[in-house]
Amino acid sequence: MSTTLYEVNDALVVARAEMTELVRGDEQLLIQRVAPLLREKSVALDLRHVDRIDAAGIAALISLYSSARNAGNKFTVCNVSPRVAEILTLVGLEHIFVSHNAVLGSHCESCYERPAA
C-alpha cells in the first residue's frame, strides 16, 4: 500500500487512495502510519475517498488529534466527503478536525509517493 504525501501550508498532507472507509479493523493501521508523522510536523489527512466512518474511525481521528497536540503539532482532515462531514458534525467534531483551507487536487505538483512504513 502506498501513501501519497505532499506539503501544503506547512502541513504534511497524507492521502491513501485505497482507504475508502474508516471503520473498526482499519483504524489501527491508520494510527500506526500517521502517528509517527505527527511527532515531526502537522498533518492533514485527505479523506476524499472515504465515504464511510464509524465510532472506531472517529476514535482513531481523536487519537491522532491527541498525538499531534502532545507533540505540539496540528492534525486536521481535508477534502471530506459530504457523508463523513455530516457524521463529524453530528458528533460535534467537524469544527475541530475539518480544514476548509486545504482543498487539493490530484494535479498537485509537489506530490510524491512513498511507503508509509
C-alpha positions in Angstrom: 0.0 0.0 0.0 1.3 3.4 -0.9 0.6 6.7 0.7 0.8 10.0 -1.2 2.4 12.7 0.8 2.7 16.4 -0.1 3.0 19.7 1.8 0.5 22.5 1.9 0.6 25.4 4.2 3.4 23.9 6.4 1.4 20.7 6.9 2.1 17.3 5.5 -1.0 16.0 3.7 -1.5 12.2 3.8 -3.7 10.7 1.2 -4.4 6.9 0.8 -6.5 6.2 -2.3 -7.1 2.6 -1.1 -8.8 3.9 2.1 -12.5 4.1 1.2 -13.8 3.6 4.7 -12.5 4.3 8.2 -14.1 1.6 10.3 -13.3 -0.9 13.0 -10.4 -3.1 11.8 -8.9 -0.4 9.6 -8.3 2.3 12.3 -5.2 0.8 13.9 -3.3 0.7 10.6 -4.1 4.4 10.1 -2.9 5.3 13.6 0.3 3.2 13.1 1.1 5.0 9.8 0.1 8.6 10.7 1.1 8.9 14.4 4.9 8.8 13.7 4.5 11.7 11.2 2.7 13.8 13.8 5.7 13.7 16.1 7.6 15.6 13.5 5.1 18.0 12.0 1.5 18.9 11.5 -0.6 16.6 9.3 -3.7 16.9 7.3 -5.4 13.6 6.4 -7.0 13.7 3.0 -10.3 11.8 3.2 -11.6 12.4 -0.3 -12.0 8.7 -1.0 -13.6 7.9 2.4 -17.4 7.5 2.3 -17.9 5.6 5.5 -16.8 6.2 9.1 -17.9 4.6 12.3 -17.2 5.1 16.0 -13.8 3.3 15.7 -12.8 5.6 12.9 -13.8 8.7 14.9 -11.9 7.3 17.8 -8.8 7.0 15.5 -9.1 10.6 14.5 -9.4 11.7 18.1 -6.3 9.6 18.9 -4.3 11.2 16.1 -5.5 14.7 17.2 -4.3 14.0 20.7 -0.9 12.7 19.4 -0.5 15.9 17.4 -1.4 18.1 20.3 1.0 16.2 22.6 3.8 16.8 20.1 3.0 20.5 19.7 1.6 20.0 16.2 -1.8 20.1 14.5 -4.0 17.3 13.0 -6.8 18.1 10.6 -8.8 16.3 7.9 -9.4 17.8 4.5 -11.4 17.0 1.3 -14.0 15.3 3.5 -17.0 13.7 1.6 -20.4 15.1 2.4 -21.4 11.9 4.3 -18.3 11.9 6.5 -18.7 15.7 7.1 -22.3 15.1 8.2 -21.2 12.4 10.7 -18.4 14.6 12.1 -20.9 17.4 12.5 -23.4 15.1 14.3 -20.8 14.1 16.9 -19.6 17.7 17.3 -16.1 17.2 15.8 -16.4 18.9 12.4 -15.1 22.3 13.7 -12.1 20.6 15.4 -11.0 18.3 12.6 -12.1 19.6 9.2 -9.7 22.0 7.4 -11.6 24.0 4.9 -8.3 25.7 3.7 -6.9 22.6 2.0 -8.9 21.7 -1.0 -6.4 19.9 -3.1 -6.4 18.3 -6.5 -4.7 15.3 -7.7 -2.6 17.5 -10.0 -0.6 18.9 -7.1 2.9 19.5 -8.5 4.7 18.8 -5.2 3.1 15.4 -4.8 5.2 12.2 -4.5 4.5 8.7 -3.4 6.4 6.6 -0.8 5.5 3.8 1.5 4.3 5.0 4.9 6.1 2.3 6.8 
